[in-house]
Amino acid sequence: MAGPAGRMMAGGGPDQRSTDFKVSGRRLLRQLAPERLTLWPMLLAGALGVALSVVGPLILGRATDLVFAGVVGRQTPEGVSKEQVVARLRVDGDGGLADLLSGVAFTPGQGIDFGAVGRTLLVALAVYGVAGLLMLVSSRLSIRVINRTVFRMREAVQHKLERLPLAYFDRARRGEVLSRATNDIDNIGQTMQQTMGQLVNSLLTILGVLVMMFYVSPLLALVALVTVPLSVVVATRVGKRSQPHFVQQWRATGRLNAHVEEMYTGHALVKVFGRQGEAAEDFREQNEELYQASFRAQFSSGIMHPLMMFISNLNYVLVAVVGGLRVATGALSIGDVQAFIQYSRQFSMPLTQVASMANLVQSGVASAERVFELLDAEEQEPDGSGTGRAEPRRPAGGRVELEKVAFRYDPERPLIEELSLAVAPGQTVAIVGPTGAGKTTLVNLLMRFYEVTGGRILLDGTDIASMRREELRARIGMVLQDTWLFGGTIAENIAYGAPAEREVGRAEIEEAAKAAHADRFIRTLPDGYDTVIDDEGSGVSAGEKQLITIARAFLSDPLILILDEATSSVDTRTEVLIQKAMARLAHGRTSFVIAHRLSTIRDADVILVMEDGAIVEQGSHRELLAARGAYARLYSAQFAQAVAEVD
């Protein structure tokens, strides 16, 4: 297919632009907007679950106070009050113990109230049980939100690929596009699965625990918050250093996938030309690049966890020391300090989790940016004002006119200039010329794979730019040099040529196969028309694959027929049979035949000779030979080459 070399699309070329984490992250979050009706219940269940979870330590602290009060009460004489016991200790010079016991709600002579302790523990058990149930509901809703979001992103990518112009795929490597549509979207889904619910719960936990810490002891809460700025600085610094590495990692993944896909689809040629070593070396280099990028990304983000754990332990030590001093002075009970230490852990742990998730979030956002680059790619121009689909039955006509058509892939390099042509209905037009003359480009313009940059193309007097592409292409049957089959039965592959709105029966499929001279070899296969082939067409030869695609064209019953080197992959005998079949297929239809083999176009009504995007000669085979111009030179060159090969 003719096309510009072009710069490789973003992510596939040598340029390594740094990601805009904030913009891409916000855009990824906006993908969740359609699930707001599920998000709100998810957040509510999560908030209630976290609220109950943070109340739990306070209840357990009350149980600890009951046990400690029972132990102290049993060791003090019965018949006196708590105030008397504390006063006696102060008189005896034991002020520290007096301060400690002044904060304990004990009754002298009375032991542990196991009933009260049991009731408190049952309340704690109920609270944690309900909290766990709510967290389960929140997690279930989170999974639903994430999977539906990824589902929509896959649909958006699929629809985008359908709207992209052919020029995009001429520039892009297929493996790179596949990597964005598969690996990157999978990575987004995995990132959201591993971080979204946990991130929401962590943030809610931080908020809830902070409230409870200030409720228990404002002083200890301020002490616990001393290390927060340090945590923020560490997370920010490490995040900024690791994000570019994640971008590089996923770009390297895309390039490696593109290389593997190319080497796999062309493995026969790689072996024929003895390039296994070179292919293996290219793979090794790209694999090494991916390894280095992945190592740097994981290492730079991996140091986040140990650093945050160090800060968490530092926070724990500060709280334990200050809390111990507050208990010693009687300002806090042991249960309060126990609860606060639990809160301190609950406060530090989500901070550590949020920081540790930075590598996953950065990886997911890097993949999201690559997907968004694909979604933002320039689409083909919108369809014209034509309405509806083509009629199921082939309409009469087929006149094609080109009026001063101009086209260029590169704005600075014109390819076709002022090309005019009129083809009458039912005529067979052969297009010949050297490679790069613009033969396939002319067909691409007729199919509207590319849009003309000047002039217009008319079909039965209607500018094709004003027609819907679907309507235009429904009237055109095309057989390319490169055959395309999909995984399925041979019958399904042939039936692919029928209009989408019409069901075709086996009789029609077999009739099309007979017309294309494919019926005979199909019936020799183990399962005949029900033989399953893969997308590589394994089990059938190149010529047989071409016959199947030609049968597909027969079944489409087109108004205009385009044959682009359609017989280049078949033997001479099969070529003769196909030419006869094509003659029947072309009867009453306007046909365009592109061929380098002049033997396939001698019987054409008109032969167009193209050079450098212009028609330099046109006429019948005999007329052009008699003119001794470009066509005669092309014919002589091919004939001379054939003689040289025989010699």
Protein Blocks (a to p, Z undefined) as FASTA:
>chain_A
ZZdfbjadehiambdcdddfklmmmmmmmmmmmmmmmmmmmmmmmmmmmmmmmmmmmmmm
mmmmmmmmmmmmmmpcehiafklmmmmmmmnopamlmmmmmmpccdehiacdfklmmmmm
mmmmmmmmmmmmmmmmmmmmmmmmmmmmmmmmmmmmmmmmmmpcfklmmmpcfklmmmmm
mmmmmmmmmmmmmmmmmmmmmmmmmmmmmmmmmmmommlmmmmmmmmmmmmmmmmmmmmm
mmmmmmmmmmmmmmmmmmmmmmmmmmmmmmmnopmmmmmmmmmmmmmmmmmmmmmmmmmm
mmmmmmmmmmmmmmmmmmmmmmmmmmmnopacfklmmmmmmmmmmmmmmmmmmmmmmmmm
mmmmmmmmmmmmmmmpccdddddfbecjddfbaceejiacdehiacdfblklcfbghiac
dddehiacddeddehilpmmmmmmmnomaccfedjddeehiafklpcfklmmmmpccddf
bdcddeddfklmmmmmpcfkbccdfklmmmmmmmnopmmmmmmpmnlmmlccdfkopoia
fklmmmmmmmmmmmnopabdcdehklmmbcfklmmmmmmmmmmmmgopacddddfblklm
mmpmbdcddeehiafbgcdfklmmmnopmklmmmmmmmmmmmmmmZZ
